[in-house]
């Protein structure tokens, strides 16, 4: 089972043409589009169009670079459910994140044995 993701969507025409041509499972909105989306109507409009596109095609929309509560609230109002950025958590080592979230950091096991 293969899934396709497009990174940095909205950063330029080429990423939008890739979305149209490849019909990805995941679309990751560029941080340039997210930055200041709460005060920038053109960015909101493009994000809103990508929300509609992802809803109609079944793609999952993910935003990068959420830095403030206002950006997060705006993105939620637009219908975006997934995001990453310093507003949620600063980049950190996986072992420290796992410890803070009380998640055991062990390889996933499959019925056939350990994951590669």
Rosetta blueprint (number, residue, H / E / L):
1 X L
2 X L
3 X L
4 X L
5 X E
6 X E
7 X E
8 X E
9 X E
10 X L
11 X L
12 X L
13 X H
14 X H
15 X H
16 X H
17 X H
18 X H
19 X H
20 X H
21 X H
22 X H
23 X L
24 X L
25 X L
26 X E
27 X E
28 X E
29 X E
30 X L
31 X H
32 X H
33 X H
34 X H
35 X L
36 X L
37 X L
38 X L
39 X L
40 X L
41 X H
42 X H
43 X H
44 X H
45 X H
46 X H
47 X H
48 X H
49 X H
50 X H
51 X H
52 X H
53 X H
54 X H
55 X H
56 X H
57 X H
58 X L
59 X L
60 X E
61 X E
62 X E
63 X E
64 X L
65 X L
66 X L
67 X L
68 X L
69 X H
70 X H
71 X H
72 X H
73 X H
74 X H
75 X H
76 X H
77 X H
78 X H
79 X L
80 X L
81 X L
82 X E
83 X E
84 X L
85 X L
86 X L
87 X L
88 X L
89 X L
90 X L
91 X L
92 X L
93 X L
94 X H
95 X H
96 X H
97 X H
98 X H
99 X H
100 X H
101 X L
102 X L
103 X L
104 X L
105 X L
106 X L
107 X L
108 X L
109 X E
110 X E
111 X L
112 X L
113 X E
114 X E
115 X L
116 X L
